[in-house]
Amino acid sequence: MKKFQPQPGFVVQAYRFALDPNVTQEAALRSHCGAARAAYNWAVSWVTAAWWQRKAEESYGIGENQLTDWRPWSLPALRKAFNEVKQVDSRFADWWAENSKEAYNTGLANAAATFDNYVKSKQGKRQGRRVGMPRRKSKHKARLACRFTTGAIRVEPDRRHVTLPRLGTIRTHENTRKLQRRIGNGTARILSATVRQERGRWLVSFQVEVKREIIRVSRPGVAVGVDLGVKVLAVMADSAGEIRYVPNPAHYDTALKALRRLSRRVSRRRGPDQRTGQQPSKRWLAANAERNRVHHRVANLRADALHKLTTAITGEYGTVVAEDLNVAGMLRNRCLARKIADAGFGEIRRQITYKAGWNSGTVIVANRWYPSSKACSFCGAVKAKLPLHVRVFDCDECLVVLDRDENAARNLAALAAAGTAGTGVAGDLGARVPKPRGADQKTRVNRASRKAGPGRAGGAILPHRRQEETRDRHQDTGARVARSGDTVTDLPA
């Protein structure tokens, strides 16, 4: 399917508003989202049934020409087959007319996209982790969502109501003037609307084609390197020599004490059990709702802080240099997973990328193996090893001592002047490596195989010993020597 391209001078932007539906409207919203899930499950079962049938026939020795035909999973094919089935199938015949056709189209479109992702991943044409075979969605775990692309989709002039197909006019919890003003001026056009239940509320998201004037940044000729961390959310070093520290709000850690108390209260109530069919008690539902409100507040505070941070960065600097962090791999560290997830490294990178395009800025992504923390930002010498617990960078060549994150931010800012993404030591001219051990690549510990026996070549397996170097010691994180002319400022959380 051809991807939508906005007009010149326009961008596709989302406007999200909270809804206040009444009892009847909430039941209709749940019915539409359930219809989307039912259509998705039907499409998955209809396509995979032919796959399993062919596999069974192959086990019987049936030839390729006599096997059951493949069933197509494109959206037009799924829509045509579903329209023929919904009127005669007992699973849909009695109630399919109660919902909008857009609800069923949502499920079929999601199924078609899921099959495409699975096939592309299996063929090696899709980046990222391997995508498994599509599976049916559970009624108890699936997210409630439905998308409308045709019909009456509008924001009412009173700025307090929205109109959706078959659902009618629904009151909004907040004012819609930001979108309604643009629609009235003719600078915005609604493409689609998606309703979903998220964080305890019903939300509607309008996908809008908006005419957006290019906002020139305040310092177009200055580049900034952004180094993300846990203790300090971001350290920014620009080409003008200014260093800024953004403290980590740590919203989840702040609410952790209350969450533990509420979680203990939930555990003492009688909760649901799908194995025995036990229904939750009213006291469990009340306690669980109170705990969820704390989670929702933490998520809202985190999203607000990240948007303010990325908007400030992309609105001030013309060039932003960020790291290509392996966030999925970092989350496997059980000691830092909670801190990293609360900081939102991946969301910061995503927001900087699209907001820089709105402000005519440039984003440079440093290579994942670029030694920004190990390389000296003054002389270019690269350390062979720099453990994570060492928070102060002590150069062995020029004897400069400064904060580890500040040194990394300086190196990232230097990449903008060099015009490269930093491919490691070999790609950086003038870099000196006192102990070359492949510092530009990830190191791993060679461990003996579990299947290897004592009679293996090389003798018996010796116990693993941790090799410590002289510089692998805990140092004071507060010790930092700044050269003359450097200014250090703090950004508000």
C-alpha positions, 0 to 999 in steps of 0.5 A: 500500500502506498504511503501517504505523503503530505503536501509541501509545507505540511506535516502529519501531526497527532492531536490527542484529547481525553473523552468523557463518554456517558454509559451508553457511549462507553458501551458503544466504544467497547463494542467497536474495539471488541469488533476490531479484535474479533475481525483480527482474530478471524483474519489470523485464523482464516489465513493460518488455517491454510498454512496448517492444512498445507503442512498436514498435506505435505506430511501425507506425501501429497504433491505440490500441485495438489496442495491447498491454495495459499490464502492471501492476507492483503487488506483488500482480500481480507475485506472481501472474504470477511464481507462474505462470511460475516452475514452467514457465520454464526460468530458475526451474523447476529451483531456485526451490524451494530458497529461501524464498518471501520471497526472491522476494517481496523482489525483486518488492517492490523492483521494484514500488517502483522502478516507482512511484518512476519514474512519480511522478518523471516526473509531478512527484509525487516530490521530488529528482532525476529517477528513471530507468527501472528497469534490471536488476541485475548479478550482479557489482555488486548488493548481496546482501540479502534480507528476511523478513516471515513465518515463523520469525523470532526471537531465541533465548533464549541470546542468541547465535543467531537463527532465520530462515525456511529458513535455520535457526538462525545464530550471531551474532557479538555478544550479542543481549541488548538485543533479547532482553531487550525481547522477553522483557519484552513491550515489543518485537515483531519485524516483519521481518528483513533479511540483507545482506552489508555491509562484509565481514560478513553482518548481520541487521537486525530491524525491531522495534516497541518501546515507548519511554518519552519521555526528557525532555531535560536542558535543555528550555527551551534552543535550540541552533543547529548549524552544520556545517563541515569544519575543525570538524565542528559549532559549537553556540551555544545561547540561554544564550550558550554556544558549543561546538566539536566537532572533526572526527575526519577518520577518512578523512584519518587512514587515507588514507596506509594506503589509498594504500599498499594501493591501490598493492599492489592495482594491482600484482596481477592483478585481474578483467577482465570484458571478457576474462573474466580471473579475479583472482589469490589475491594480488589477492583478499588485497590487496583484502580488506586494503584493504577492511578499512581502508575498513570500519573508517573507516565504522564509526568515522564512524557511531559518532562521528555517533551519539554526537554526535547523541545528545548534542545531542538529549538535552540541548536541547529545540529544535535548529535545523539548516540545509537544506544542499544536500549533493548540490550541495556534493559537486560541489565537487572541492576539498571533496567528500572532506571533506564526504563524510567529515563526513556532513552529511546523516546528521547531519541525518537522525539529529537529526530522528528522535532529537529525536522520541524525546526530545520535542524540536523540530527547526527547519530553516532555509531554504536561502537564509537568510544565516546566515553573512553576517548579523551575529548582534549587529546584524543587518546582512547582508553582500552577499558573504562568500567561503568562504575568509574564516573571520572575520566582520567586521561593517561596522556594529557592528565586531564580529569573531568566527569565521564558524561561531560567527556562523552558529550564533548566527544559527541559535539566534536563529531558535528565539526568532523562531519562523521558519525564516529565509526570507532578508533579506526575511523577517527583521524589522530586518535591515539590508542595506548593499549589497543584491545579493540576498544571500538568493539564490544568485548565479551568474556570467553567462557568454557562450553557447557558440553565440554568435558575435562578431556578437552584439548588445553587441559582441565577447565579452570575457574573463571577469575576476574581480571582487575586493572590498576585503573578499575577502582571506584572514584569520587563522582564529584571530582571534576577539573574544568578548563578555563573558559568552560561554563557549567549551567543546569537546566530545570527538570 
